[in-house]
């Protein structure tokens, strides 16, 4: 059989072996490919190892052929899964590394490696037990996985495994975190550094917030001008989606890219609606969570004292940045605030012996004092801190909130230098009356000492990193505590136990108080929450309740998430509390932390995750570092220690597949496998996510389309008649076009053309690809596979095809509704210039809502109806609320302008 020539590389995701026995086995009726006059059919995607193709992609010895990050946020609780699939393309064994960065605030809760059809899951154990297992592994010359601190906000997880010739491995890491509200926004940080360009690279983020999402922003190094077109967003009521699908070419040509691909952060920032001043109370499965963040209350004037280290170690840039930050902070004080300044080395200098009001005159003299701060001498933290406490205590003021802020870069070495005694002195002097915040400048500081002293006095410690923006870090911290709104906050819950922290000295504007616990009284008709606090002028009380009978009706994606959130928050707070305890109380707290960490499989400072094979083979241990702890040097692995060695044989197909999974020649992989977390979002038939109640919508005549953009809180939708052949997307500059034929539900055919050589035709039964020389047919539902050249990439999955042609990346889904199959394209990446044409080229629609169900589009007032539409751009096909308008107002043209005679 003559195969002809082709410039396309074909690869399925199955494990491969290149020996003659396997080649002979592969040559079967499972696939046929012929010359350009004959169409071949691939049924199971077996690797065309003997296909005489001319490959134009330069293969790497170790190829990361798939890298996915999937993050699901449910009521501020984020579960993120990183999945990396790697192939060794050499004819010899090779060590393969998995190295990712995760937020410091997160707990790893799952790690697994899938090798040769077998999955090796990490097991969370007490650190002592894990250390013993690790030590035995090291004595055998084996390697260890590890977690270490990297920079300000990230920890690095890394491990390695020896992979046999022509074999593959899949790594999957899951971590969980409760997003904190700072300066009025929650922040989900996702780091992407796959170590090489990856054709099948994507980040998918889904956010669900019951009150509604009021703000959505995407920032970070991965949202720069070069990559902005790779980010797509949809926001509708209680839900939001953010997707990042850069092409392989983009991954090498942006500000944070290079030959090794992406290296940067994607930061999703959002906030929620707050219709109820008493907060948001949720309950399910015997647990509750209460989010409290009132906004419509007056600020409380504050008394703030800054205690600043000016010792010799603060010389140079540190003292200069401290001066600059203080000048900016003083300029931000409100006129009804009172403040004081103390500088110290081995001597104490006070700007004024009493707190002064932040008048223009006082601020001017204070700034002159700050400009004269010079470094000199040793460090007497004890005397300086006690002086600050004395100044605040001498200035009691009704209806105000007091704050003490200490900045130092070293350890105490003059006066009282015993950290334990200093902590006791400061705690006794403050007497629980106001919080102490400690800022540790750099890594020479005794951060544990500062952290404990702050926690004992209802405050927090923050590390200030020695960098060009240290002054901005100082200002940023101050902004978080600049506007106190409530003091003496006490939260009470009826019929509950094992409740997290319920007393808070201060509540600041832009922050949020989160409390979780167990509901123990099953006889309650309503579960009630009460908040008592002191505002500027009076004592205030907030109350909220939830009907217990409504709890049973929660959506599947919300089940059990409150329990894991409670466990996470309990462990976090116990870790802080444990630092301040001694003796039996300390041991009791450590036991509770350990028990919860083991039950919920969290990697915490008291536990480690062990990934092991049978005795005599690889063992890997992951530890969580302390703040500022640097990675320990691991024993070097001997060259002979070929542990976790893969045989490289093709696994036989059993023909059986588990629900929600697929098999890569014996390698078992899961799509977003959250089976251990039932609260993760599932495809369900549910009401619209939009908080606004839809009016009775007119019947859908034809097919309904959605347009959404980052800057618009609600999508716009419009209807087009069925049986139309439409121009979907055309880019004349790159010679790309995509057309489609509408059926009653979606598209029954879609055609993509690129330059003169490439075309892709899809219908609901098969996919036909032409590469310039050969035609190849794929069937929907076949084993996943990947096929690519320099400028074209096809990634075939069970029910979608991910296509990159030049600068355009589009995912084509196959859906089924009412027994009818249809297709739908989701454009994930396209050039951003005026030459783009087609109905999917209108991706940046801006409009203004006007009274009376009218929206303004391009200076035109358009009558709109609040309706719903199914978002077929996602595999889950969620139903979203949208403004239904005539298609002419969106497309800015007649239907004939977007009609083609042939696909």
RAZI-V846223 format. One record per run of one state. SS is the DSSP state (H for helix, E for strand, - for the rest). FROM is the first residue (numbers start at 1). TO is the last residue. If there is no record, write none. Layout:
<<SS	FROM	TO> <SS	FROM	TO>>
//
This chain:
<<-	1	8> <E	9	12> <-	13	19> <H	20	26> <-	27	30> <E	31	32> <-	33	38> <E	39	42> <-	43	61> <E	62	74> <-	75	76> <E	77	88> <-	89	93> <E	94	103> <-	104	106> <E	107	115> <-	116	117> <E	118	121> <-	122	122> <E	123	126> <H	127	139> <-	140	145> <E	146	150> <-	151	153> <E	154	163> <-	164	167> <E	168	178> <-	179	180> <E	181	182> <-	183	184> <E	185	192> <-	193	199> <E	200	208> <-	209	212> <E	213	219> <-	220	220> <H	221	223> <-	224	227> <H	228	230> <E	231	236> <-	237	238> <E	239	244> <-	245	249> <H	250	252> <-	253	263> <E	264	272> <-	273	279> <E	280	284> <-	285	286> <E	287	292> <-	293	300> <E	301	309> <-	310	311> <H	312	314> <-	315	316> <H	317	331> <-	332	337> <E	338	344> <-	345	347> <E	348	350> <-	351	355> <E	356	357> <-	358	359> <H	360	371> <-	372	380> <H	381	393> <-	394	399> <E	400	408> <-	409	418> <H	419	430> <-	431	434> <E	435	441> <-	442	446> <H	447	455> <-	456	460> <E	461	464> <-	465	469> <H	470	481> <-	482	483> <E	484	493> <-	494	495> <E	496	497> <-	498	502> <E	503	508> <-	509	512> <E	513	519> <-	520	525> <E	526	534> <-	535	538> <E	539	547> <H	548	551> <-	552	555> <H	556	558> <-	559	560> <H	561	579> <-	580	582> <H	583	600> <-	601	606> <E	607	612> <-	613	618> <E	619	623> <-	624	660> <E	661	664> <-	665	666> <E	667	670> <-	671	702> <E	703	707> <-	708	714> <E	715	720> <-	721	724> <E	725	731> <-	732	735> <E	736	742> <-	743	746> <E	747	754> <-	755	757> <E	758	763> <-	764	765> <E	766	770> <-	771	774> <E	775	779> <-	780	784> <E	785	788> <-	789	791> <E	792	796> <-	797	799> <E	800	805> <-	806	807> <E	808	817> <-	818	819> <E	820	829> <-	830	835> <E	836	837> <-	838	838> <H	839	841> <-	842	846> <E	847	850> <-	851	853> <E	854	857> <-	858	859> <E	860	863> <-	864	864> <E	865	870> <-	871	878> <E	879	884> <-	885	886> <H	887	891> <-	892	894> <H	895	898> <E	899	899> <-	900	903>>
//
